């Protein structure tokens, strides 16, 4: 299966390793790294990329930045960049790829634990994650040609030690465990699912 993977960071690298281990061909996409480059905030850039890739069977996103800032101090620019990056950026991936993805193809997006659990300065993250998950649940009912869409919701990564001080009391998850959730979403007939890699009290 040919899989287009956005994101070359800790999650993206782990996802690529797991997919390759299971015999898939992966085309990694980054803004300045990877096999190809594209800007998630520019749908024209994405459309050109998907048009040029030839046949592909899945699109996976491990990309999208969100600012961390207290609600009363968050700027218009931080809100706009967060929405454009992790929010509309991932929605754009689906919109741009749909005309070109193979019948029965799948999309896997990424949200995160902040959808359900708060941290100080996490209002932007919670808002954007809910935006992504709401899109996945809605789009799953309208996917054409037997295509599917799901979302991975990890907690803070064990490898991202610089983020751990912001997630006090949260149990980190290894990037490889997150990557296996991507594999599960791609390889199985799941649709409209939010695969959570975190524990809550609910």
KETI-974536 format. One record per residue: residue number from 0; residue in one letter; x, y, z of N, C-alpha, C in turn. Coordinates in nm, 4 decimals, always signed. Atoms other than C-alpha are relative to their C-alpha. Layout:
// residues N
PT     n   res        n_X        n_Y        n_Z       ca_X       ca_Y       ca_Z        c_X        c_Y        c_Z
PT   NUM     A          X          Y          Z          X          Y          Z          X          Y          Z
...
END
This chain:
// residues 202
PT     n   res        n_X        n_Y        n_Z       ca_X       ca_Y       ca_Z        c_X        c_Y        c_Z
PT     0     X    +0.0845    -0.1182    +0.0000    +0.0000    +0.0000    +0.0000    +0.0895    +0.1252    +0.0000
PT     1     X    -0.0745    -0.1257    +0.0038    +0.1305    +0.3489    -0.0845    -0.0686    +0.1004    +0.0918
PT     2     X    +0.0559    -0.0875    -0.1029    +0.0814    +0.5854    +0.2090    +0.0739    +0.1329    -0.0012
PT     3     X    -0.0561    -0.1343    -0.0045    +0.1364    +0.9611    +0.2087    -0.0063    +0.0473    +0.1453
PT     4     X    -0.0102    -0.0308    -0.1430    +0.2570    +1.0646    +0.5552    +0.0503    +0.1418    +0.0204
PT     5     X    -0.0382    -0.1372    -0.0317    +0.2634    +1.4253    +0.6706    +0.0564    +0.0055    +0.1417
PT     6     X    -0.0639    -0.0131    -0.1305    +0.5025    +1.5033    +0.9563    +0.1244    -0.0852    +0.0094
PT     7     X    -0.1276    +0.0714    -0.0094    +0.8671    +1.4081    +1.0115    +0.0595    +0.0089    +0.1397
PT     8     X    -0.0462    -0.0085    -0.1378    +0.8907    +1.4649    +1.3869    -0.0049    -0.1350    +0.0690
PT     9     X    -0.0059    +0.1236    -0.0781    +0.8792    +1.2080    +1.6669    -0.1110    -0.0974    -0.0398
PT    10     X    +0.1096    +0.0893    +0.0387    +0.5347    +1.0707    +1.5775    +0.0147    -0.0420    -0.1449
PT    11     X    -0.0133    +0.0318    +0.1420    +0.5878    +1.0920    +1.2025    +0.1088    -0.1021    -0.0276
PT    12     X    -0.1103    +0.0948    +0.0206    +0.9213    +0.9108    +1.2198    -0.0378    -0.1391    +0.0481
PT    13     X    +0.0416    +0.1297    -0.0527    +0.7722    +0.6351    +1.4368    -0.1052    -0.0648    -0.0897
PT    14     X    +0.1032    +0.0529    +0.0899    +0.4715    +0.5982    +1.2061    +0.0648    -0.0550    -0.1267
PT    15     X    -0.0679    +0.0467    +0.1211    +0.6981    +0.5693    +0.9030    +0.0689    -0.1332    +0.0251
PT    16     X    -0.0710    +0.1244    -0.0314    +0.9089    +0.3001    +1.0714    -0.0966    -0.1182    +0.0084
PT    17     X    +0.0963    +0.1086    -0.0183    +0.6037    +0.0926    +1.1683    -0.0640    -0.0385    -0.1339
PT    18     X    +0.0638    +0.0302    +0.1292    +0.4404    +0.1227    +0.8259    +0.0964    -0.0733    -0.0933
PT    19     X    -0.0995    +0.0668    +0.0843    +0.7606    +0.0252    +0.6449    +0.0237    -0.1424    +0.0486
PT    20     X    -0.0179    +0.1347    -0.0569    +0.8069    -0.2705    +0.8824    -0.1109    -0.0941    -0.0459
PT    21     X    +0.1148    +0.0819    +0.0414    +0.4635    -0.3915    +0.7711    -0.0184    -0.0017    -0.1515
PT    22     X    -0.0015    +0.0178    +0.1441    +0.5497    -0.3724    +0.4030    -0.0624    +0.1105    -0.0822
PT    23     X    +0.0605    -0.1095    +0.0737    +0.3957    -0.0384    +0.3085    +0.1059    +0.0936    -0.0576
PT    24     X    -0.0859    -0.1027    +0.0595    +0.5556    +0.2193    +0.0794    -0.0448    +0.1356    +0.0528
PT    25     X    +0.0348    -0.1260    -0.0647    +0.5676    +0.5556    +0.2577    +0.0683    +0.1166    -0.0710
PT    26     X    -0.0529    -0.1261    +0.0516    +0.6102    +0.8989    +0.1011    -0.0148    +0.1027    +0.1118
PT    27     X    +0.0058    -0.0941    -0.1120    +0.6999    +1.1384    +0.3838    +0.0001    +0.1432    -0.0519
PT    28     X    +0.0178    -0.1385    +0.0417    +0.5984    +1.5022    +0.3533    +0.0271    +0.0927    +0.1182
PT    29     X    -0.0245    -0.1026    -0.1008    +0.7303    +1.7985    +0.5499    +0.0053    +0.1362    -0.0645
PT    30     X    -0.0121    -0.1344    +0.0567    +0.7526    +2.1714    +0.5113    +0.1372    +0.0204    -0.0627
PT    31     X    -0.1360    -0.0165    +0.0519    +1.1301    +2.1566    +0.4641    +0.0773    -0.1311    +0.0001
PT    32     X    -0.0677    +0.1298    -0.0075    +1.2110    +1.7862    +0.5085    -0.0873    -0.1062    -0.0630
PT    33     X    +0.0778    +0.1096    +0.0547    +1.0907    +1.4447    +0.3955    +0.0308    -0.0247    -0.1463
PT    34     X    -0.0179    +0.0342    +0.1414    +1.0669    +1.2894    +0.0510    -0.0520    +0.1103    -0.0921
PT    35     X    +0.0576    -0.1118    +0.0748    +0.8497    +1.5767    -0.0734    -0.0342    +0.1107    +0.0999
PT    36     X    +0.0337    -0.1123    -0.0863    +0.7654    +1.9209    +0.0611    -0.1350    +0.0595    -0.0420
PT    37     X    +0.1282    -0.0647    +0.0247    +0.4236    +2.0860    +0.0951    -0.0401    +0.0777    +0.1243
PT    38     X    +0.0480    -0.0848    -0.1090    +0.2514    +2.3474    +0.3089    -0.1461    -0.0348    +0.0275
PT    39     X    +0.1366    +0.0402    -0.0346    -0.0575    +2.2179    +0.4889    -0.0971    +0.1169    +0.0029
PT    40     X    +0.0885    -0.1156    -0.0068    -0.1917    +2.5723    +0.5168    -0.0349    +0.0539    -0.1389
PT    41     X    +0.0209    -0.0454    +0.1377    -0.1899    +2.6119    +0.1366    -0.0610    -0.1138    -0.0801
PT    42     X    +0.0680    +0.1123    +0.0656    -0.4507    +2.3900    -0.0283    +0.0449    -0.0152    -0.1448
PT    43     X    -0.0506    +0.0113    +0.1374    -0.3141    +2.4715    -0.3739    +0.1289    -0.0809    -0.0030
PT    44     X    -0.1231    +0.0784    -0.0116    +0.0227    +2.3318    -0.2652    -0.0310    -0.1470    +0.0196
PT    45     X    +0.0385    +0.1386    -0.0258    -0.1469    +2.0173    -0.1383    -0.0612    -0.0646    -0.1243
PT    46     X    +0.0621    +0.0536    +0.1209    -0.3550    +1.9723    -0.4520    +0.1053    -0.0359    -0.1040
PT    47     X    -0.1080    +0.0273    +0.0953    -0.0423    +1.9961    -0.6690    +0.0780    -0.1237    +0.0410
PT    48     X    -0.0721    +0.1163    -0.0493    +0.1321    +1.7404    -0.4491    -0.0754    -0.1285    -0.0301
PT    49     X    +0.0772    +0.1229    +0.0192    -0.1476    +1.4823    -0.4600    -0.0183    -0.0322    -0.1484
PT    50     X    +0.0150    +0.0217    +0.1439    -0.1962    +1.5305    -0.8330    +0.1263    -0.0634    -0.0592
PT    51     X    -0.1274    +0.0467    +0.0544    +0.1733    +1.4572    -0.8919    +0.0446    -0.1353    +0.0557
PT    52     X    -0.0477    +0.1210    -0.0673    +0.2015    +1.1534    -0.6618    -0.0397    -0.1292    -0.0703
PT    53     X    +0.0495    +0.1231    +0.0590    +0.0165    +0.9065    -0.8806    -0.0926    -0.0715    +0.0969
PT    54     X    +0.0922    +0.0757    -0.0843    -0.1873    +0.6313    -0.7178    +0.0515    -0.0109    +0.1436
PT    55     X    -0.0323    +0.0215    -0.1410    -0.1889    +0.6280    -0.3356    -0.1265    -0.0479    +0.0699
PT    56     X    +0.1110    +0.0706    -0.0641    -0.4068    +0.4406    -0.0895    -0.0376    +0.0545    +0.1377
PT    57     X    +0.0289    -0.0543    -0.1328    -0.3883    +0.6311    +0.2392    +0.0768    +0.1298    +0.0195
PT    58     X    -0.0654    -0.1235    -0.0430    -0.3040    +0.9715    +0.3837    -0.0030    +0.0016    +0.1519
PT    59     X    -0.0093    -0.0063    -0.1460    -0.1819    +1.0011    +0.7417    +0.0656    +0.1306    +0.0402
PT    60     X    -0.0548    -0.1265    -0.0486    -0.1141    +1.3213    +0.9331    +0.0535    -0.0155    +0.1413
PT    61     X    -0.0612    -0.0104    -0.1326    +0.1274    +1.3511    +1.2234    +0.0599    +0.1401    +0.0117
PT    62     X    -0.0514    -0.1362    +0.0093    +0.1667    +1.7250    +1.1719    -0.1056    +0.1001    +0.0439
PT    63     X    +0.0907    -0.1080    -0.0366    +0.0166    +2.0543    +1.2762    +0.0368    +0.0587    +0.1351
PT    64     X    -0.0444    -0.0657    -0.1229    +0.1331    +2.3049    +1.5347    -0.1124    +0.0799    +0.0641
PT    65     X    +0.0951    -0.0797    -0.0772    -0.0747    +2.4641    +1.8091    +0.0783    +0.0774    +0.1056
PT    66     X    -0.0675    -0.0820    -0.1003    +0.0385    +2.7514    +2.0302    -0.0523    -0.0338    +0.1392
PT    67     X    +0.0396    +0.0117    -0.1390    +0.0345    +2.7167    +2.4058    +0.0070    +0.1377    +0.0647
PT    68     X    +0.0027    -0.1330    -0.0602    -0.0735    +3.0364    +2.5800    -0.1227    +0.0134    +0.0885
PT    69     X    +0.1183    -0.0249    -0.0825    -0.3030    +3.1468    +2.8624    -0.1074    +0.0712    -0.0817
PT    70     X    +0.1107    -0.0529    +0.0785    -0.6450    +3.2388    +2.7273    +0.0047    +0.1527    -0.0110
PT    71     X    +0.0056    -0.1462    +0.0012    -0.6209    +3.6055    +2.8259    +0.1213    +0.0634    -0.0681
PT    72     X    -0.1193    -0.0529    +0.0650    -0.2779    +3.6400    +2.6653    +0.0180    -0.0503    -0.1428
PT    73     X    -0.0124    +0.0548    +0.1350    -0.3272    +3.4397    +2.3457    -0.0333    +0.1084    -0.1029
PT    74     X    +0.0157    -0.1050    +0.0992    -0.2893    +3.6675    +2.0435    -0.0836    -0.0468    -0.1188
PT    75     X    +0.0708    +0.0340    +0.1231    -0.4897    +3.6829    +1.7224    +0.0874    -0.0865    -0.0888
PT    76     X    -0.0915    +0.0764    +0.0847    -0.1811    +3.5520    +1.5423    +0.0129    -0.1436    +0.0478
PT    77     X    -0.0084    +0.1366    -0.0529    -0.1525    +3.2497    +1.7745    -0.1260    -0.0788    -0.0316
PT    78     X    +0.1246    +0.0684    +0.0347    -0.5191    +3.1643    +1.7229    -0.0037    -0.0334    -0.1489
PT    79     X    +0.0068    +0.0204    +0.1453    -0.4946    +3.2083    +1.3460    +0.0959    -0.1087    -0.0452
PT    80     X    -0.0989    +0.1002    +0.0409    -0.1773    +3.0008    +1.3106    -0.0398    -0.1396    +0.0475
PT    81     X    +0.0419    +0.1297    -0.0526    -0.3151    +2.7213    +1.5304    -0.1151    -0.0577    -0.0813
PT    82     X    +0.1133    +0.0455    +0.0806    -0.6408    +2.7028    +1.3359    +0.0472    -0.0392    -0.1397
PT    83     X    -0.0476    +0.0264    +0.1359    -0.4614    +2.7210    +1.0001    +0.0896    -0.1223    -0.0068
PT    84     X    -0.0946    +0.1113    +0.0012    -0.1995    +2.4627    +1.0981    -0.0657    -0.1338    +0.0305
PT    85     X    +0.0522    +0.1309    -0.0390    -0.3416    +2.1721    +1.2945    -0.1477    -0.0171    -0.0347
PT    86     X    +0.1420    +0.0085    +0.0296    -0.7056    +2.2566    +1.2243    -0.0283    -0.0084    -0.1491
PT    87     X    +0.0293    -0.0011    +0.1431    -0.7685    +2.3644    +0.8650    +0.1076    -0.0716    -0.0807
PT    88     X    -0.1065    +0.0709    +0.0714    -0.4316    +2.2196    +0.7624    -0.0358    -0.1460    -0.0222
PT    89     X    +0.0363    +0.1412    +0.0140    -0.5521    +1.8663    +0.8310    -0.1285    -0.0176    -0.0805
PT    90     X    +0.1211    +0.0050    +0.0817    -0.8958    +1.9362    +0.6856    +0.0369    +0.0170    -0.1472
PT    91     X    -0.0456    -0.0213    +0.1374    -0.7194    +2.0634    +0.3737    +0.0616    -0.1263    -0.0600
PT    92     X    -0.0579    +0.1248    +0.0513    -0.5286    +1.7347    +0.3459    -0.1078    -0.0898    -0.0594
PT    93     X    +0.1088    +0.0861    +0.0456    -0.8540    +1.5480    +0.3137    -0.0654    +0.0582    -0.1245
PT    94     X    +0.0677    -0.0647    +0.1130    -1.0173    +1.7977    +0.0802    +0.0843    -0.0085    -0.1269
PT    95     X    -0.0879    +0.0001    +0.1172    -0.7152    +1.8125    -0.1506    +0.0250    -0.1407    -0.0529
PT    96     X    -0.0340    +0.1366    +0.0414    -0.6519    +1.4356    -0.1551    -0.1188    -0.0784    -0.0532
PT    97     X    +0.1173    +0.0807    +0.0355    -1.0087    +1.3120    -0.2050    -0.0134    -0.0271    -0.1508
PT    98     X    +0.0155    +0.0300    +0.1431    -1.0115    +1.3531    -0.5853    +0.1036    -0.0985    -0.0544
PT    99     X    -0.1121    +0.0782    +0.0519    -0.6887    +1.1529    -0.6169    +0.0233    -0.1327    +0.0730
PT   100     X    -0.0237    +0.1219    -0.0769    -0.6922    +0.8844    -0.3456    -0.0743    -0.1175    -0.0634
PT   101     X    +0.0612    +0.1193    +0.0583    -0.7715    +0.5285    -0.4560    -0.1337    -0.0314    +0.0676
PT   102     X    +0.1253    +0.0465    -0.0593    -1.1178    +0.3828    -0.4010    +0.0305    -0.0829    +0.1245
PT   103     X    -0.0216    +0.0731    -0.1233    -1.1444    +0.2475    -0.0482    +0.1166    +0.0513    +0.0815
PT   104     X    -0.1146    -0.0559    -0.0717    -0.8588    +0.4711    +0.0680    -0.0361    +0.0487    +0.1394
PT   105     X    +0.0257    -0.0445    -0.1363    -0.8198    +0.5974    +0.4216    +0.0798    +0.1244    +0.0343
PT   106     X    -0.0651    -0.1175    -0.0564    -0.7316    +0.9166    +0.6047    +0.0137    -0.0206    +0.1502
PT   107     X    -0.0206    +0.0062    -0.1444    -0.5822    +0.9269    +0.9534    +0.0575    +0.1334    +0.0454
PT   108     X    -0.0425    -0.1306    -0.0502    -0.5589    +1.2634    +1.1311    +0.0446    -0.0130    +0.1457
PT   109     X    -0.0494    +0.0042    -0.1378    -0.4212    +1.3567    +1.4732    -0.0614    +0.1135    +0.0815
PT   110     X    +0.0487    -0.1012    -0.0947    -0.5745    +1.5388    +1.7712    +0.0885    -0.0082    +0.1243
PT   111     X    -0.0821    +0.0121    -0.1200    -0.4600    +1.4836    +2.1301    -0.0822    +0.0012    +0.1264
PT   112     X    +0.0644    +0.0154    -0.1301    -0.5399    +1.4404    +2.4970    -0.0726    +0.1267    +0.0451
PT   113     X    +0.0622    -0.1240    -0.0453    -0.6304    +1.8081    +2.5385    -0.1458    +0.0107    -0.0420
PT   114     X    +0.1419    +0.0019    +0.0333    -0.9621    +1.7338    +2.3716    -0.0840    -0.0252    +0.1243
PT   115     X    +0.0763    +0.0402    -0.1184    -1.0712    +1.5877    +2.7046    +0.0608    +0.0477    +0.1308
PT   116     X    -0.0686    -0.0301    -0.1248    -0.8102    +1.6818    +2.9654    +0.0710    +0.1349    -0.0078
PT   117     X    -0.0599    -0.1333    +0.0066    -0.6947    +2.0356    +3.0509    +0.1434    +0.0041    +0.0532
PT   118     X    -0.1270    -0.0407    -0.0594    -0.3494    +2.1776    +3.1152    +0.0005    +0.1524    +0.0006
PT   119     X    -0.0080    -0.1461    +0.0048    -0.2585    +2.5393    +3.1940    +0.0423    +0.0473    -0.1389
PT   120     X    -0.0319    -0.0539    +0.1309    -0.2546    +2.7392    +2.8715    -0.0419    -0.0896    -0.1147
PT   121     X    +0.0368    +0.0976    +0.1014    -0.4262    +2.4610    +2.6804    -0.1287    +0.0293    -0.0751
PT   122     X    +0.1283    -0.0305    +0.0649    -0.7378    +2.6418    +2.5532    +0.0078    -0.0105    -0.1513
PT   123     X    -0.0138    +0.0082    +0.1453    -0.6066    +2.6730    +2.1978    +0.0064    -0.1458    -0.0443
PT   124     X    -0.0140    +0.1405    +0.0351    -0.5060    +2.3079    +2.1896    -0.1310    -0.0746    +0.0103
PT   125     X    +0.1275    +0.0688    -0.0177    -0.8407    +2.1910    +2.3224    -0.0980    +0.0381    -0.1103
PT   126     X    +0.0893    -0.0468    +0.1055    -1.0294    +2.4031    +2.0711    +0.0333    -0.0652    -0.1338
PT   127     X    -0.0405    +0.0534    +0.1304    -0.8273    +2.2841    +1.7714    -0.0195    -0.1511    -0.0052
PT   128     X    +0.0199    +0.1450    -0.0019    -0.8333    +1.9177    +1.8765    -0.1467    -0.0365    -0.0192
PT   129     X    +0.1427    +0.0256    +0.0180    -1.2113    +1.9310    +1.9044    -0.0442    +0.0312    -0.1424
PT   130     X    +0.0283    -0.0306    +0.1400    -1.2223    +2.0920    +1.5612    +0.0347    -0.1185    -0.0892
PT   131     X    -0.0451    +0.1137    +0.0807    -1.0249    +1.8031    +1.4131    -0.0905    -0.1207    +0.0223
PT   132     X    +0.0824    +0.1174    -0.0282    -1.2264    +1.5327    +1.5882    -0.1424    +0.0190    -0.0505
PT   133     X    +0.1334    -0.0257    +0.0533    -1.5558    +1.6987    +1.4939    -0.0036    -0.0183    -0.1510
PT   134     X    -0.0068    +0.0187    +0.1444    -1.4468    +1.7062    +1.1310    +0.0031    -0.1484    -0.0355
PT   135     X    -0.0110    +0.1438    +0.0286    -1.3518    +1.3376    +1.1390    -0.1346    -0.0688    +0.0166
PT   136     X    +0.1297    +0.0644    -0.0236    -1.6858    +1.2341    +1.2871    -0.1018    +0.0399    -0.1058
PT   137     X    +0.0929    -0.0441    +0.1017    -1.8783    +1.4452    +1.0380    +0.0349    -0.0534    -0.1378
PT   138     X    -0.0435    +0.0423    +0.1333    -1.6718    +1.3583    +0.7322    -0.0167    -0.1499    -0.0205
PT   139     X    +0.0123    +0.1458    +0.0122    -1.6924    +0.9851    +0.8081    -0.1331    -0.0408    -0.0606
PT   140     X    +0.1328    +0.0321    +0.0533    -2.0604    +0.9930    +0.7126    -0.0148    +0.0404    -0.1464
PT   141     X    +0.0101    -0.0511    +0.1366    -1.9835    +1.1557    +0.3748    +0.1156    -0.0448    -0.0895
PT   142     X    -0.1132    +0.0444    +0.0797    -1.6722    +0.9749    +0.2529    -0.0475    -0.0699    -0.1278
PT   143     X    +0.0420    +0.0637    +0.1252    -1.7128    +0.8832    -0.1160    +0.0825    -0.1248    -0.0310
PT   144     X    -0.0746    +0.1108    +0.0600    -1.6048    +0.5653    -0.2965    +0.0570    -0.0984    +0.1024
PT   145     X    -0.0447    +0.0955    -0.1003    -1.5722    +0.3553    +0.0171    +0.1190    +0.0452    +0.0817
PT   146     X    -0.1129    -0.0513    -0.0779    -1.3064    +0.5809    +0.1701    -0.0377    +0.0116    +0.1479
PT   147     X    +0.0194    -0.0053    -0.1450    -1.2632    +0.6033    +0.5478    +0.0837    +0.1132    +0.0589
PT   148     X    -0.0777    -0.1011    -0.0702    -1.1382    +0.8616    +0.7983    -0.0061    -0.0270    +0.1497
PT   149     X    -0.0105    +0.0208    -0.1442    -1.0182    +0.8246    +1.1578    +0.0977    +0.1006    +0.0592
PT   150     X    -0.0870    -0.0954    -0.0691    -0.8226    +1.0203    +1.4176    +0.0733    -0.0698    +0.1143
PT   151     X    -0.0797    +0.0504    -0.1114    -0.5415    +0.9348    +1.6598    +0.0112    +0.1100    +0.1040
PT   152     X    -0.0050    -0.0988    -0.1084    -0.5523    +1.1100    +1.9985    +0.0999    -0.0454    +0.1061
PT   153     X    -0.0998    +0.0410    -0.0986    -0.2256    +1.0622    +2.1890    +0.0100    +0.0991    +0.1157
PT   154     X    -0.0426    -0.0891    -0.1068    -0.1205    +1.2029    +2.5225    +0.1424    +0.0452    -0.0314
PT   155     X    -0.1362    -0.0483    +0.0218    +0.2226    +1.3616    +2.5627    +0.0938    -0.1189    -0.0249
PT   156     X    -0.0919    +0.1086    +0.0355    +0.5009    +1.1514    +2.4088    +0.1098    -0.0150    +0.1044
PT   157     X    -0.1105    +0.0263    -0.0913    +0.7585    +0.9864    +2.6321    +0.1296    +0.0603    -0.0534
PT   158     X    -0.1218    -0.0531    +0.0607    +1.0247    +1.1032    +2.3853    +0.0058    +0.1525    +0.0014
PT   159     X    +0.0037    -0.1473    +0.0033    +0.9136    +1.4680    +2.4000    +0.0201    +0.0561    +0.1402
PT   160     X    -0.0277    -0.0356    -0.1397    +1.0807    +1.5421    +2.7308    -0.0182    +0.1489    +0.0279
PT   161     X    +0.0156    -0.1445    -0.0202    +1.0622    +1.9198    +2.6770    -0.1450    +0.0390    +0.0263
PT   162     X    +0.1413    -0.0276    -0.0252    +0.6809    +1.8976    +2.6926    -0.0487    -0.0572    +0.1333
PT   163     X    +0.0477    +0.0685    -0.1206    +0.6581    +1.6811    +3.0041    -0.0315    +0.0948    +0.1159
PT   164     X    +0.0348    -0.0906    -0.1102    +0.6691    +1.9755    +3.2513    -0.1365    +0.0655    -0.0135
PT   165     X    +0.1310    -0.0610    +0.0210    +0.3465    +2.1068    +3.0948    -0.1135    -0.1003    +0.0236
PT   166     X    +0.1003    +0.1052    -0.0179    +0.1663    +1.7722    +3.1433    +0.0233    -0.0694    +0.1339
PT   167     X    -0.0282    +0.0494    -0.1348    +0.2007    +1.7297    +3.5181    -0.0996    -0.1096    +0.0378
PT   168     X    +0.0854    +0.1102    -0.0413    +0.0668    +1.3931    +3.6345    -0.0543    -0.0845    -0.1134
PT   169     X    +0.0446    +0.0787    +0.1149    +0.0003    +1.2649    +3.2818    +0.0986    -0.1137    -0.0253
PT   170     X    -0.0849    +0.1137    +0.0320    +0.1333    +0.9218    +3.1859    +0.0411    +0.0081    -0.1470
PT   171     X    -0.0434    -0.0121    +0.1399    +0.3474    +0.9631    +2.8702    -0.0194    -0.1304    -0.0764
PT   172     X    +0.0144    +0.1169    +0.0862    +0.3038    +0.7263    +2.5763    +0.1180    -0.0037    -0.0969
PT   173     X    -0.1093    +0.0099    +0.0972    +0.5899    +0.5947    +2.3582    -0.0489    +0.0267    -0.1422
PT   174     X    +0.0381    -0.0327    +0.1374    +0.5872    +0.7165    +1.9985    -0.0361    -0.1253    -0.0790
PT   175     X    +0.0307    +0.1225    +0.0748    +0.5882    +0.3576    +1.8717    -0.1416    -0.0486    +0.0279
PT   176     X    +0.1374    +0.0399    -0.0319    +0.2621    +0.2854    +2.0544    -0.1004    +0.0851    -0.0768
PT   177     X    +0.0846    -0.0887    +0.0806    +0.1089    +0.5874    +1.8841    +0.0021    -0.0460    -0.1460
PT   178     X    -0.0145    +0.0441    +0.1388    +0.2441    +0.4627    +1.5511    -0.0815    -0.1252    -0.0289
PT   179     X    +0.0795    +0.1210    +0.0187    +0.0753    +0.1261    +1.5999    -0.1485    +0.0320    -0.0134
PT   180     X    +0.1391    -0.0422    +0.0154    -0.2569    +0.3077    +1.6367    -0.0259    +0.0493    -0.1421
PT   181     X    +0.0130    -0.0404    +0.1413    -0.1988    +0.4658    +1.2960    -0.0133    -0.1236    -0.0893
PT   182     X    +0.0065    +0.1238    +0.0784    -0.1334    +0.1210    +1.1528    -0.1369    -0.0651    +0.0138
PT   183     X    +0.1318    +0.0606    -0.0229    -0.4548    -0.0074    +1.3113    -0.1086    +0.0736    -0.0783
PT   184     X    +0.1004    -0.0785    +0.0708    -0.6578    +0.2779    +1.1629    +0.0084    -0.0203    -0.1506
PT   185     X    -0.0195    +0.0141    +0.1442    -0.5089    +0.2289    +0.8168    -0.0343    -0.1409    -0.0483
PT   186     X    +0.0073    +0.1385    +0.0470    -0.5108    -0.1515    +0.7994    -0.1327    -0.0689    +0.0275
PT   187     X    +0.1262    +0.0634    -0.0382    -0.8553    -0.2237    +0.9467    -0.1189    +0.0856    -0.0441
PT   188     X    +0.1164    -0.0732    +0.0521    -1.2097    -0.1239    +0.8391    -0.0660    +0.0916    +0.1024
PT   189     X    +0.0523    -0.0968    -0.0960    -1.2484    +0.1513    +1.0987    -0.0417    +0.1263    -0.0737
PT   190     X    +0.0442    -0.1250    +0.0618    -1.4368    +0.4703    +1.0126    -0.0657    +0.0885    +0.1049
PT   191     X    +0.0567    -0.0943    -0.0946    -1.5173    +0.7790    +1.2152    +0.0433    -0.0214    +0.1428
PT   192     X    -0.0460    +0.0342    -0.1351    -1.3191    +0.6508    +1.5134    +0.1071    +0.0977    +0.0491
PT   193     X    -0.1057    -0.0745    -0.0674    -1.1073    +0.8469    +1.7611    +0.0759    -0.1022    +0.0845
PT   194     X    -0.0789    +0.0996    -0.0711    -0.8314    +0.6099    +1.8765    +0.0839    +0.0706    +0.1055
PT   195     X    -0.0601    -0.0754    -0.1107    -0.7226    +0.7337    +2.2203    +0.1159    -0.0752    +0.0620
PT   196     X    -0.1154    +0.0559    -0.0686    -0.3803    +0.6725    +2.3664    +0.0264    +0.0834    +0.1255
PT   197     X    -0.0120    -0.0699    -0.1275    -0.4425    +0.8279    +2.7052    -0.1091    -0.0507    +0.0921
PT   198     X    +0.0962    +0.0429    -0.1009    -0.6257    +0.7563    +3.0263    -0.0655    +0.1231    +0.0615
PT   199     X    +0.0719    -0.1055    -0.0695    -0.8936    +0.9798    +3.1741    -0.0832    -0.0632    +0.1100
PT   200     X    +0.0829    +0.0524    -0.1090    -1.1248    +0.9481    +3.4723    -0.1431    -0.0233    -0.0436
PT   201     X    +0.1369    +0.0201    +0.0465    -1.4333    +0.9170    +3.2524    -0.0147    -0.1351    -0.0679
END
